[in-house]
Structure formats: C-alpha cells, structure tokens
Amino acid sequence: MLQLPDGRQLAWAAHGSPVAKPVLFVAGAATGKSMTFAETLLEQGRMRLITLDRPGMGQSTPDPRRSLTSTAQDIAHLIRHSCGEPVLVVANSQGAPFALALAATGAAAQLVLVSPADEVAVEPIRSMLPEPQQAVVEQVNTDPIGARRFLAGLGPEGMQRLVLEGADQRDRAVYEEPAFLARYRAALAEGFANSGAGYATDTVLAMQPWNLDLQSLRCRVDIWVGDRDHTHSPDQGATLASRIRGARRSVVSGGGSLLWTSGAAILTDWAAPGSMPPPE
C-alpha cells in the first residue's frame, strides 16, 4: 500500500522476480492488481510486473475529483516509489487513456499499448462506431450520473458475461481457460469494489474527451492490435497512432485477447538478457 501526497492510499502488487527489469501494467476495464500477463516471463524470473488498483477500485481510496491526469499522477508516484525511475509501461484496453496520460508525466520510459481502447468521444472515431456503441458514448457524455449508475450495476458477473458474449470463439477459449478465468475473476472483484463506483468512473473518463496533447509525448509508443479485433478501436488503432508523434503500429494475427496470447512475444526484444527498451 502506498500513501499518496494527499493522504489517500494506492494499492499495488509486484509479480515475478524482485531483481528483474520492472514493467508497470495499466490493466483494462474493471480489473485491478490481480490482473497479469506474460506468465512465462514472470515464471522465468525475467520480469517484475507492477500492478495496481486505480483510485476507487480494489483497496485504493476513491478520489472524488478524479481525472485522467490525477490518476496518471497517482501512478507516477507509484513508479517513483517502486522503481525510482521511468519504466516500460504496458496498457491494455481501457487502461490505454490512463497510460497515455501517465506518459505525459514523464514516468514512462516506453509505452506499449496492446488492444488499446480508442478516444470514442471525438471524431472521426465516434462516427466509425456501430450505432449501439454511439448510443453508449452519447449517454456517458450527456448523462454521466445515469451512466455511472448503470455501469456500477453491472457487477463482476455482468461484466464477465458481457466480455465473454462479445468475444469471438478463439478469444473466448482464452478467457475461459481455468487459470486465466480464476485470475480474471479476482481482478474483476477488485474492479467492482466500492459498489462499482471506481469502475464506473474509469469508464466515464475513458469515454469522455481525453483532452490529452498526444503529439507532445516524448517516450516511444508502440501500438499492437490483433487483426480480428474490431472492438477496441473501429479502425484498429490507425487514427490513434497517427495522433502520436513517432508511434509505431503493428497489426498482427489475433483478436481482443492479444495481450494474453502474445504478450511475452511482444516483449521479446525488451526481455532478452541484457537488453534494454529501444531508444526514443
């Protein structure tokens, strides 16, 4: 548990070898510090994975004035506390906007976005969304209180059902693998702590305009998207990559579960003995 400057507590965990190279993971929607990836790297002692409960989720104290920027500042405190210097940051799905805000603080030496959620509140992305998703974005932006109430009411079981029902057959097989499913359920329990208020805030922040100057990011940004994934971004991250100076986008074989089917491979160069993240 980390005490933040304003007295709030930020819950976090470290997985893998304490002497391995650190990676900070910003997990996806409704998942807390139990969510991990690249289990082979962890088991081989080649990575120290730092995970956390974002404010209001799990054991972390809620922040009534929470924003993308304030959340990023909280995570930057964690990086300074646990690592002492900027580190590789990996973000998945709805964790992407928080990780991009974190990169703006200078706490990320390198940023890897895997199956990142897009900025759905702005054009041209908003118009690319299917009508049901456009309706959700409209509700979040016109009635955030009602949206929060609905989102919090999903609960861990509802969220798991929503993800599994929306996944294609190959992704569903990954999500329903017993070890993964146990980890996912533990992370969802953290995500829906405090009656789901933290997850609801997460989603509202992610679906409202981010108001981030993506062109000013100074660290290297890599975007990885599965070629079967049309859920996280309607154009598979093409517009998002174009908005980030120097961003590299890779579309590879896979779906929405890309981080868990290919996470270790994505980090292969970084995880090689003696290697370091590529320069900016």
C-alpha positions as CSV (number, residue, x, y, z in Angstrom):
1,M,0.0,0.0,0.0
2,L,1.4,3.4,-1.0
3,Q,0.3,6.6,0.8
4,L,-0.2,9.4,-1.7
5,P,0.7,13.1,-1.0
6,D,-3.0,13.9,-0.2
7,G,-3.3,11.0,2.3
8,R,-5.1,8.6,0.0
9,Q,-3.9,5.0,-0.3
10,L,-3.0,3.3,-3.6
11,A,-3.0,-0.5,-3.5
12,W,-0.4,-2.2,-5.7
13,A,1.4,-5.6,-6.1
14,A,4.6,-6.9,-7.6
15,H,4.8,-10.2,-9.5
16,G,7.8,-12.1,-10.7
17,S,11.4,-11.7,-9.7
18,P,12.2,-8.7,-7.4
19,V,15.6,-8.2,-9.2
20,A,14.2,-8.5,-12.8
21,K,13.5,-5.5,-15.0
22,P,10.4,-3.7,-14.0
23,V,7.3,-3.2,-16.1
24,L,4.2,-1.3,-14.9
25,F,0.9,-2.7,-16.2
26,V,-2.2,-0.5,-16.6
27,A,-4.9,-3.1,-16.9
28,G,-8.2,-2.9,-18.8
29,A,-11.8,-2.3,-17.8
30,A,-12.9,-3.3,-14.3
31,T,-9.7,-5.1,-13.5
32,G,-7.4,-4.5,-10.6
33,K,-4.0,-5.5,-9.4
34,S,-4.6,-9.3,-9.7
35,M,-4.6,-9.0,-13.5
36,T,-1.2,-10.0,-15.1
37,F,0.1,-11.1,-18.4
38,A,3.2,-12.8,-19.9
39,E,3.2,-15.5,-17.3
40,T,6.2,-17.2,-18.9
41,L,8.4,-14.2,-18.4
42,L,7.2,-14.0,-14.8
43,E,7.8,-17.7,-14.1
44,Q,11.3,-17.5,-15.7
45,G,12.2,-14.5,-13.4
46,R,12.7,-12.2,-16.4
47,M,10.2,-9.6,-15.5
48,R,9.0,-7.7,-12.4
49,L,5.4,-6.7,-13.1
50,I,3.9,-3.9,-11.1
51,T,0.1,-3.8,-11.0
52,L,-2.3,-1.6,-9.2
53,D,-5.9,-0.8,-8.2
54,R,-6.8,2.5,-9.7
55,P,-8.4,5.0,-7.3
56,G,-11.8,3.7,-6.0
57,M,-11.1,0.2,-7.2
58,G,-9.9,-2.7,-5.0
59,Q,-8.2,-1.4,-1.9
60,S,-7.3,2.0,-3.3
61,T,-9.0,5.1,-1.8
62,P,-11.6,6.8,-4.0
63,D,-10.7,10.2,-5.4
64,P,-13.8,12.4,-5.7
65,R,-12.0,14.8,-8.1
66,R,-10.5,12.0,-10.2
67,S,-9.5,12.7,-13.8
68,L,-7.2,11.1,-16.3
69,T,-4.4,13.4,-15.2
70,S,-4.9,12.9,-11.5
71,T,-4.9,9.1,-12.0
72,A,-1.7,9.4,-14.0
73,Q,-0.1,11.5,-11.2
74,D,-1.0,8.8,-8.7
75,I,0.6,6.1,-10.9
76,A,3.7,8.2,-11.4
77,H,4.0,8.4,-7.6
78,L,3.9,4.6,-7.6
79,I,6.6,4.3,-10.2
80,R,8.9,6.6,-8.3
81,H,8.2,4.6,-5.1
82,S,8.6,1.1,-6.5
83,C,11.1,1.7,-9.3
84,G,12.8,5.0,-8.7
85,E,13.0,5.9,-12.4
86,P,10.8,5.8,-15.6
87,V,9.9,2.3,-16.7
88,L,8.4,0.4,-19.5
89,V,4.6,0.8,-19.2
90,V,2.2,-1.7,-20.8
91,A,-1.5,-0.9,-21.1
92,N,-4.4,-2.9,-22.3
93,S,-7.9,-2.0,-23.5
94,Q,-9.5,0.7,-21.3
95,G,-6.2,1.2,-19.5
96,A,-4.8,3.0,-22.6
97,P,-6.0,6.6,-21.9
98,F,-4.7,6.4,-18.3
99,A,-1.3,5.1,-19.7
100,L,-1.2,7.9,-22.3
101,A,-1.8,10.5,-19.5
102,L,0.9,8.7,-17.5
103,A,3.3,9.1,-20.4
104,A,2.7,12.8,-20.4
105,T,4.1,13.0,-16.8
106,G,7.4,11.6,-18.0
107,A,7.2,8.5,-15.8
108,A,7.1,6.1,-18.8
109,A,10.4,5.3,-20.5
110,Q,8.5,3.5,-23.2
111,L,4.8,2.8,-23.7
112,V,3.3,-0.3,-25.2
113,L,-0.5,-0.2,-25.9
114,V,-2.0,-3.7,-26.6
115,S,-5.5,-3.7,-28.0
116,P,-6.0,-0.1,-26.8
117,A,-9.4,1.5,-26.4
118,D,-9.7,4.5,-28.7
119,E,-10.9,8.0,-27.9
120,V,-14.5,7.3,-28.8
121,A,-15.9,10.7,-27.8
122,V,-14.1,12.5,-30.7
123,E,-14.3,12.5,-34.4
124,P,-13.6,10.7,-36.6
125,I,-13.7,7.7,-34.2
126,R,-17.1,8.5,-32.9
127,S,-18.7,8.3,-36.3
128,M,-17.0,5.0,-37.1
129,L,-18.6,3.3,-34.1
130,P,-21.7,1.0,-34.6
131,E,-24.9,2.7,-33.6
132,P,-25.3,0.8,-30.2
133,Q,-21.8,2.0,-29.1
134,Q,-22.5,5.5,-30.3
135,A,-25.6,5.5,-28.0
136,V,-23.5,4.4,-25.0
137,V,-21.0,7.2,-25.7
138,E,-23.8,9.7,-26.1
139,Q,-25.3,8.6,-22.7
140,V,-21.9,8.9,-21.0
141,N,-21.4,12.4,-22.3
142,T,-24.9,13.7,-21.8
143,D,-25.9,11.9,-18.6
144,P,-22.7,10.8,-16.8
145,I,-24.6,10.3,-13.5
146,G,-27.1,7.9,-15.1
147,A,-24.2,6.2,-17.0
148,R,-22.3,5.7,-13.7
149,R,-25.3,4.1,-12.1
150,F,-25.8,1.7,-15.0
151,L,-22.1,0.8,-15.2
152,A,-21.7,0.2,-11.5
153,G,-24.8,-2.0,-11.5
154,L,-23.1,-4.5,-13.9
155,G,-21.1,-6.2,-11.2
156,P,-18.3,-8.7,-11.7
157,E,-20.7,-11.4,-13.1
158,G,-22.3,-9.0,-15.5
159,M,-19.0,-7.7,-16.7
160,Q,-17.6,-11.2,-17.2
161,R,-20.8,-12.2,-19.1
162,L,-20.6,-9.0,-21.3
163,V,-17.0,-9.7,-22.2
164,L,-17.5,-13.4,-23.0
165,E,-20.6,-12.9,-25.0
166,G,-18.9,-10.2,-27.1
167,A,-15.8,-12.3,-27.7
168,D,-15.2,-14.4,-30.8
169,Q,-14.7,-18.1,-30.4
170,R,-10.9,-18.0,-30.2
171,D,-10.8,-15.2,-27.7
172,R,-13.5,-16.9,-25.6
173,A,-11.3,-20.0,-25.4
174,V,-8.5,-17.9,-23.9
175,Y,-10.8,-16.2,-21.4
176,E,-12.4,-19.4,-20.3
177,E,-9.1,-21.2,-19.7
178,P,-9.3,-22.2,-15.9
179,A,-6.1,-20.4,-14.7
180,F,-6.9,-17.2,-16.7
181,L,-10.6,-17.2,-15.6
182,A,-9.6,-17.5,-11.9
183,R,-7.2,-14.6,-12.3
184,Y,-9.8,-12.6,-14.3
185,R,-12.5,-13.1,-11.7
186,A,-10.2,-12.0,-8.9
187,A,-9.3,-8.9,-10.8
188,L,-13.0,-8.1,-11.5
189,A,-13.8,-8.4,-7.8
190,E,-11.2,-5.7,-7.3
191,G,-12.6,-3.7,-10.2
192,F,-16.1,-3.7,-8.7
193,A,-15.1,-2.9,-5.1
194,N,-16.9,0.1,-3.5
195,S,-20.1,-0.9,-5.3
196,G,-18.5,-0.5,-8.7
197,A,-18.0,3.3,-8.3
198,G,-14.4,3.1,-9.3
199,Y,-15.1,1.1,-12.5
200,A,-17.9,3.5,-13.4
201,T,-15.6,6.5,-13.0
202,D,-12.9,4.7,-15.1
203,T,-15.4,4.1,-18.0
204,V,-16.8,7.6,-17.9
205,L,-13.3,9.2,-18.0
206,A,-12.3,6.8,-20.9
207,M,-15.5,7.6,-22.9
208,Q,-15.4,11.4,-22.5
209,P,-12.9,13.5,-24.4
210,W,-9.4,12.8,-23.1
211,N,-8.1,16.3,-23.6
212,L,-4.5,15.0,-23.9
213,D,-1.8,16.5,-26.1
214,L,-0.7,13.2,-27.7
215,Q,1.7,15.0,-30.0
216,S,3.8,16.2,-27.0
217,L,4.6,12.7,-25.7
218,R,8.4,12.2,-25.6
219,C,8.7,8.5,-25.0
220,R,8.5,5.8,-27.7
221,V,4.9,4.5,-28.2
222,D,4.1,1.1,-29.7
223,I,0.6,0.0,-30.6
224,W,-0.3,-3.6,-31.1
225,V,-3.6,-4.7,-32.4
226,G,-5.0,-8.1,-33.4
227,D,-6.3,-8.4,-37.0
228,R,-9.6,-9.9,-35.7
229,D,-10.1,-7.1,-33.1
230,H,-12.7,-4.5,-34.2
231,T,-14.0,-3.9,-30.7
232,H,-11.3,-1.8,-29.0
233,S,-10.9,0.6,-31.9
234,P,-13.1,0.8,-35.1
235,D,-10.0,1.3,-37.3
236,Q,-7.7,-0.9,-35.3
237,G,-5.7,2.0,-33.9
238,A,-4.8,3.6,-37.1
239,T,-6.2,7.1,-36.2
240,L,-4.8,6.8,-32.7
241,A,-1.3,6.0,-34.0
242,S,-1.5,9.0,-36.4
243,R,-2.1,11.3,-33.5
244,I,1.0,10.3,-31.6
245,R,4.3,11.6,-32.9
246,G,6.5,8.7,-34.0
247,A,4.1,6.0,-32.8
248,R,4.6,2.5,-34.3
249,R,1.5,0.4,-35.0
250,S,1.6,-3.3,-35.6
251,V,-1.4,-5.3,-36.7
252,V,-0.7,-9.0,-36.1
253,S,-2.7,-12.2,-36.1
254,G,-5.0,-12.3,-33.1
255,G,-8.2,-10.9,-31.5
256,G,-9.1,-9.0,-28.4
257,S,-7.1,-11.4,-26.2
258,L,-3.8,-10.4,-27.9
259,L,-2.1,-9.5,-24.7
260,W,-2.6,-13.0,-23.2
261,T,-1.9,-14.9,-26.4
262,S,1.1,-12.8,-27.5
263,G,2.2,-10.6,-24.5
264,A,5.5,-12.4,-24.0
265,A,6.3,-12.3,-27.7
266,I,5.5,-8.6,-27.9
267,L,8.1,-8.0,-25.1
268,T,10.7,-10.5,-26.6
269,D,13.3,-7.9,-27.5
270,W,12.9,-6.0,-24.2
271,A,13.0,-9.2,-22.2
272,A,16.2,-10.6,-23.8
273,P,19.1,-11.0,-21.3
274,G,21.0,-7.7,-21.1
275,S,18.6,-5.8,-23.4
276,M,17.0,-2.5,-22.7
277,P,14.0,-0.8,-24.2
278,P,14.9,0.7,-27.6
279,P,15.8,4.4,-27.5
280,E,13.3,7.1,-28.2
